[in-house]
Amino acid sequence: MSIMAARSDRTLRTTCEVVVGQCRVLSQEDISMHPLARARVVVLLDDLLQVIENPTTSRAQRWTHLLENRDLVRNENRVRPLDELTRELAENNSPAVLQRLAAARAATLQASVEGPLPMSVNTQFGQSLTVDYLRATLVELAVIADSSGRGTLQPAALRMCVRLLSQALGERFAGQTIEVRIPPASAVQVGAFGEGPRHTRGTPPNVVETDELTWLRLATGLTTLDEALDQARATASGTHYRALERMLPVVPLQHIAG
């Protein structure tokens, strides 16, 4: 195995561990969850289990494209398949049954990822690296965990999502006008739609800084920049930082928050 392949395999395994860890917490009986949220966990795990059994050698899409394609169906005013399945499952099963289904799926996933995994997979949202599909699923699980109560969202899951969502923001809005800081997890520079200076060295003139949990909520549409600033969960400086509002959310997930 080459050094690059070994590194990719380690990244995949680490991501699997984080996803499984978050799933196990969300499937616990003593976690208070809305039936739709519990059903969503089951649907996400079913989808993930199907995907890892469907390898491909086709070229995988970029991480940012996967996020966009997972939201594309909703943007085109068509029913998102995961949303429809979630509603049906919640309507036809009791909370106790949903909890047992989630626990069973989490156990199956844990067993599945212990064996060999394909590097790329076919999904209903296009070809994807397996690690990227796991990450996209994790972002949704993290939003569900955050909305389910204190202690449900695992630190490793939060840290990984923060880095992934800031990476997606930087790729989507490349530039050097605004620096978004989420210490200690990440920092990324973005443009401002052709406005403002191009930062090259030293402290940038336009900075938005927030904590990890607030960034998860900003990046997924659970809160707004104004709300974060008003509640002192974020700070901002410069004359162009408000351009960040036009870039958020990175992926809108308000509809699954419960």
C-alpha positions as CSV (number, residue, x, y, z in Angstrom):
1,M,0.0,0.0,0.0
2,S,1.4,3.4,-1.0
3,I,1.8,6.2,1.6
4,M,-1.1,8.1,0.0
5,A,-3.4,5.0,0.1
6,A,-2.4,4.3,3.7
7,R,-3.3,7.9,4.6
8,S,-6.6,7.7,2.8
9,D,-7.4,4.4,4.6
10,R,-6.6,5.9,8.0
11,T,-8.8,8.9,7.3
12,L,-11.7,6.6,6.2
13,R,-11.3,4.5,9.4
14,T,-11.2,7.5,11.6
15,T,-14.3,8.9,10.0
16,C,-16.0,5.5,10.4
17,E,-15.2,5.5,14.2
18,V,-16.6,9.0,14.6
19,V,-19.8,8.2,12.7
20,V,-20.4,4.9,14.6
21,G,-19.7,6.7,17.9
22,Q,-22.3,9.4,17.2
23,C,-24.8,6.8,15.9
24,R,-24.5,4.7,19.1
25,V,-25.3,7.7,21.3
26,L,-28.3,8.7,19.1
27,S,-29.7,5.2,19.3
28,Q,-29.6,4.9,23.1
29,E,-33.0,4.4,24.8
30,D,-32.6,7.2,27.3
31,I,-32.0,9.9,24.7
32,S,-35.0,12.1,24.3
33,M,-35.7,12.6,20.7
34,H,-38.6,13.8,18.5
35,P,-40.0,10.8,16.5
36,L,-39.0,12.5,13.2
37,A,-35.5,12.9,14.4
38,R,-35.3,9.3,15.5
39,A,-36.7,8.2,12.2
40,R,-34.2,10.3,10.4
41,V,-31.4,8.5,12.1
42,V,-32.8,5.2,10.9
43,V,-33.2,6.4,7.4
44,L,-29.7,7.9,7.3
45,L,-28.2,4.6,8.5
46,D,-30.2,2.5,6.1
47,D,-29.0,4.8,3.3
48,L,-25.4,4.5,4.4
49,L,-25.5,0.7,4.7
50,Q,-26.9,0.5,1.2
51,V,-24.3,2.8,-0.2
52,I,-21.2,1.0,1.2
53,E,-22.5,-2.1,-0.5
54,N,-22.5,-0.3,-3.8
55,P,-18.9,0.3,-4.9
56,T,-17.9,2.1,-8.1
57,T,-14.7,2.9,-10.0
58,S,-16.3,6.0,-11.6
59,R,-14.8,9.3,-10.8
60,A,-16.1,10.7,-7.5
61,Q,-17.6,14.2,-7.2
62,R,-16.0,16.8,-5.0
63,W,-17.0,17.2,-1.3
64,T,-18.8,20.5,-2.0
65,H,-20.7,19.0,-4.9
66,L,-21.9,16.2,-2.8
67,L,-23.3,18.6,-0.2
68,E,-25.0,20.6,-3.0
69,N,-26.5,17.5,-4.6
70,R,-27.9,16.2,-1.4
71,D,-29.8,19.4,-1.1
72,L,-30.6,19.8,-4.9
73,V,-33.8,17.9,-4.8
74,R,-35.3,20.2,-2.2
75,N,-34.1,23.3,-4.0
76,E,-35.9,22.1,-7.2
77,N,-39.2,21.8,-5.2
78,R,-39.3,18.0,-5.5
79,V,-39.7,15.7,-2.6
80,R,-36.4,14.6,-1.2
81,P,-36.3,10.8,-0.9
82,L,-34.7,10.9,2.6
83,D,-37.4,13.3,3.8
84,E,-40.2,11.2,2.4
85,L,-38.9,8.0,4.0
86,T,-38.4,9.8,7.3
87,R,-42.0,10.9,7.4
88,E,-43.4,7.5,6.5
89,L,-41.2,5.8,9.1
90,A,-42.2,8.2,11.9
91,E,-45.9,7.9,11.1
92,N,-46.0,4.1,11.0
93,N,-43.8,3.3,14.1
94,S,-43.9,4.1,17.8
95,P,-41.0,5.9,19.4
96,A,-39.9,2.6,21.1
97,V,-39.8,0.8,17.7
98,L,-37.9,3.6,16.1
99,Q,-35.3,3.4,19.0
100,R,-34.9,-0.3,18.5
101,L,-34.5,0.1,14.7
102,A,-31.9,2.8,15.2
103,A,-29.9,0.6,17.7
104,A,-30.0,-2.3,15.3
105,R,-28.9,-0.2,12.4
106,A,-26.0,1.3,14.4
107,A,-24.8,-2.2,15.4
108,T,-25.0,-3.3,11.8
109,L,-23.0,-0.3,10.7
110,Q,-20.4,-0.9,13.3
111,A,-19.9,-4.5,12.1
112,S,-20.0,-3.4,8.4
113,V,-17.2,-0.8,8.7
114,E,-14.9,-3.2,10.5
115,G,-14.4,-5.0,7.2
116,P,-13.0,-3.9,3.9
117,L,-14.7,-0.7,2.5
118,P,-14.7,0.6,-1.1
119,M,-13.0,3.9,-1.7
120,S,-15.8,5.2,-3.9
121,V,-19.5,4.4,-4.0
122,N,-22.6,4.9,-6.1
123,T,-25.3,7.0,-4.3
124,Q,-28.6,8.5,-5.1
125,F,-26.8,11.8,-5.2
126,G,-24.1,10.7,-7.6
127,Q,-20.7,9.0,-7.3
128,S,-18.9,9.8,-4.1
129,L,-15.8,9.0,-2.1
130,T,-16.9,6.7,0.7
131,V,-15.3,9.0,3.3
132,D,-17.2,12.0,1.9
133,Y,-20.5,10.2,2.0
134,L,-19.8,9.2,5.6
135,R,-19.0,12.8,6.4
136,A,-22.1,14.2,4.8
137,T,-24.2,11.7,6.8
138,L,-22.3,12.8,10.0
139,V,-23.2,16.4,9.4
140,E,-26.9,15.5,9.5
141,L,-26.4,13.3,12.5
142,A,-24.6,16.1,14.3
143,V,-27.5,18.5,13.7
144,I,-29.9,15.9,15.0
145,A,-27.7,15.4,18.1
146,D,-27.4,19.1,18.7
147,S,-31.2,19.5,18.7
148,S,-31.7,16.4,20.9
149,G,-30.2,17.9,24.0
150,R,-27.1,18.5,26.0
151,G,-24.4,15.8,25.8
152,T,-25.8,14.0,22.8
153,L,-23.5,15.7,20.3
154,Q,-20.1,14.0,20.6
155,P,-17.0,16.2,20.7
156,A,-15.2,14.2,17.9
157,A,-18.3,14.5,15.7
158,L,-18.6,18.3,16.3
159,R,-14.9,18.9,15.6
160,M,-15.0,16.9,12.4
161,C,-18.1,18.7,11.1
162,V,-16.7,22.1,12.0
163,R,-13.6,21.4,9.8
164,L,-15.6,19.9,7.0
165,L,-18.1,22.7,6.8
166,S,-15.4,25.4,7.0
167,Q,-13.5,23.6,4.2
168,A,-16.6,23.5,2.1
169,L,-17.1,27.3,2.7
170,G,-13.6,28.0,1.6
171,E,-13.9,25.9,-1.5
172,R,-17.2,27.4,-2.5
173,F,-16.2,31.1,-1.9
174,A,-12.5,31.2,-2.6
175,G,-10.8,34.4,-1.7
176,Q,-8.9,36.3,0.9
177,T,-11.1,39.1,2.1
178,I,-12.8,37.6,5.2
179,E,-11.3,35.2,7.7
180,V,-13.7,32.9,9.5
181,R,-12.1,31.6,12.8
182,I,-13.5,28.7,14.8
183,P,-10.8,28.1,17.4
184,P,-9.3,25.7,18.0
185,A,-10.8,23.6,15.1
186,S,-10.4,25.7,12.0
187,A,-9.8,28.9,10.2
188,V,-10.6,29.7,6.6
189,Q,-10.4,32.7,4.3
190,V,-13.1,33.5,1.8
191,G,-13.9,36.2,-0.7
192,A,-16.6,38.8,-0.5
193,F,-18.2,38.7,-4.0
194,G,-15.5,40.9,-5.5
195,E,-15.8,43.5,-2.7
196,G,-13.2,44.5,-0.1
197,P,-9.5,44.1,0.1
198,R,-7.5,40.9,-0.7
199,H,-5.7,39.9,2.5
200,T,-2.2,38.7,1.9
201,R,-0.3,39.0,5.2
202,G,-0.8,39.9,8.8
203,T,-4.2,40.1,10.5
204,P,-7.0,40.4,8.0
205,P,-9.3,43.5,8.3
206,N,-12.5,41.5,8.1
207,V,-12.8,38.7,10.7
208,V,-15.7,36.6,12.1
209,E,-14.9,34.4,15.0
210,T,-17.2,32.0,16.8
211,D,-17.1,28.7,18.8
212,E,-17.5,25.3,17.3
213,L,-21.1,24.7,18.2
214,T,-22.2,28.1,16.9
215,W,-20.4,27.5,13.7
216,L,-22.2,24.2,13.2
217,R,-25.5,26.0,13.7
218,L,-24.5,28.8,11.4
219,A,-23.2,26.5,8.7
220,T,-26.4,24.4,8.7
221,G,-28.9,27.2,9.0
222,L,-30.0,26.6,12.6
223,T,-29.0,30.2,13.5
224,T,-28.1,33.4,11.7
225,L,-25.1,35.6,11.9
226,D,-27.1,38.4,13.4
227,E,-28.5,36.1,16.1
228,A,-25.0,34.8,16.9
229,L,-23.7,38.4,17.2
230,D,-26.6,39.6,19.3
231,Q,-26.2,36.7,21.7
232,A,-22.4,37.2,21.9
233,R,-21.7,33.8,20.4
234,A,-19.7,35.4,17.6
235,T,-17.6,38.5,17.1
236,A,-17.0,40.4,13.9
237,S,-14.8,43.2,12.7
238,G,-14.2,45.1,9.4
239,T,-16.5,46.7,6.9
240,H,-17.1,43.6,4.7
241,Y,-17.7,40.8,7.2
242,R,-21.5,40.9,6.4
243,A,-20.8,39.3,3.1
244,L,-20.5,36.1,5.1
245,E,-24.3,36.2,5.5
246,R,-24.7,35.6,1.8
247,M,-22.6,32.5,2.0
248,L,-24.5,30.8,4.8
249,P,-25.7,28.2,5.3
250,V,-23.2,26.0,3.8
251,V,-25.8,23.2,3.8
252,P,-29.4,24.0,4.9
253,L,-30.5,21.4,7.4
254,Q,-33.1,23.3,9.4
255,H,-35.8,20.9,8.2
256,I,-34.2,17.9,10.1
257,A,-33.5,19.7,13.4
258,G,-36.8,18.7,14.9
